[in-house]
Every structure is written in C-alpha cells, then in structure tokens.
Amino acid sequence: MESTRQQKFARLILKELSDIFTKDTKHMFGSLFITVTQVRMSPDLSVAKVYLSFLGIKDKENALEQIRSQVKAIRKLLGEKIKKQVRIIPELVFYVDDSVDYAARINELLSNIHIPPATDAESQS
C-alpha cells in the first residue's frame, strides 16, 4: 500500500512526464504517441516505475527500447520541471502497460462465447 506522500509524488511525476512526452520529446521519438498510464513510487521516492501505453504501434518493445535509450534526457527534462518541488529527481524505470491489450483480449474472448438458448424443459423448471 502506497503512502499518501508516494501517491502525491506519483501524480506529480505522471502529470509532468505526460507533458514531456506530448510536448518536449517530439524530436526524440518522432510520431510515437506515448501515454503515461501509471507511476508507482518506491517508499523512499528515489525510483519511479513508469507504465507507458503506445497507440498505433505494433512493436511496443522496440518503442520501449527507444525510450529507455533516452532515459537520461527525459530525466533531465523532468528535473527542470519539478526541481523546485522535490529534493531528489527519481530514477525512471519504464515498462509497457499492456492492460489495454489485456482488456481487448478479454472482450474478444467474451464476445466469442456461444451460450445455447434454454430449451422448453429447462425454462419450465
């Protein structure tokens, strides 16, 4: 269970990283559409686990590797934005958030289930 402080810090990181990915990193990643879906902070606030969602991209692992290769630049941009609000700029660890794909797969499976209609004998019981 995360403390209130961790949750507040995670919301700040999520907001600022979202701004960074939509505005400041166009030159790094081109037309990649990156969404920050969740941030989880370590108890000492030194590490941020950042979950990303990619829209319209087949090879998500390749996109994630592009982001991981630019982690120092992204952290520097984050530091410039939040330096007056925090003492330590956290290390950023990026992960693919596959919850959207998982939900789509579950919906697909549910829509393919065939439930036969009840027979007259079963409906009278």
N, C-alpha and C positions, 0 to 999 in steps of 0.2 A: 504494500500500500504506500503510495507516494504521499509525502507531507504536503501541506499547503504551499510551503516555500518552493518545493520541487515543481508543483503544478503551475504556480505563477511564473516561475523561470522558464518552464517548458512552453507556456503560452507566448511569452515574450520571444523566445527563440523561434517558435513556429511562425509567428507574425513577421518577424524580421527576415527569416530565411525565405518565406513566401515572397516578400517584396524583392529580395535579392534575385531569386530565380525568375521572377516575371520582368524585372526592370534592368538589373545590373549585369546579368550574365549572358546576354544575347550574343556578345562577341565570342564567348567561350563555347557555347553549345548550339549556336545557330537556331534552327527552328524547333528544337526539342521543347515540348510542352511538359514542364515538370510541375507537379503539385506536391507540396509538403502536407502529408495527411496526419502525421502524428510525431510528437517529440517526447521522448522519455529521458528524464534526467537521472544521473546517478545520485546517491544520497549526499555526496559532497559537492555536487553541482559542477564537477570537473569534466564529465563526459556526457555528451548529448547523443542519444541514439535517434537518428532522424529517418523516418519512414517516408519514402517517395513513391508517387504514382506517376506513371508515364502514359499519356494518351496518344494513340495512333502510332505506337512503336511496337514492332514485332520482337526485336532483340533487346529486351529490357536489361539483361545482364551487361551487354556492351555499353548501353547508355549509362548504367550504374558505374562501370569502369571509367568512363569519361569523367563523370562527376568525382569519383574517388581520386583521379589523377589531378584534379584541380582543387582538392580539399584545402590546401594552404591559402590559395587565393580567396576561396569562399569564406574561410575563417577570418581572413584579414578584412574582407568587406563587412562581415558580421561584427567584428571588433570595432570598426569605425562607427557602426550604427549604435551599438549598445555600451560603448566604453564608459559613459557617464552613469550608467545604471547598474553596472556589475563590477565586481573586483576582478574576477577571473573569466576570461573568454574560454568557454569549454572546448574540449576536443570534439570534433564532429565525426561520427561514425554513421555511414549511410547504408540503408537497407531498402530493398524493393518491398513495397506494400502490395501484397498480392490479394488483399481482401476483396477488391472489386472483381478480380478474376474468379476467386473462390465463390463469391455470391452469384456471379453469372453462371458458373458451372452448376451450382445447386438449383438455380432457377431452370436451367436446361433439363436437368435430371427430373425435377418435379413436373415439368410440362410434358415429359415423355412417358410418364406413368399412365398406364391404362387400367382404369378401375371398371370392371364389368358392371353393368346395371343390375340391380337387385331383381331376382325372379319373383313371381307372384307368391310362391310358397314362403319365401324369406320375408317378404313385406307384410304378410298376414300374421307372422309370429310375434 
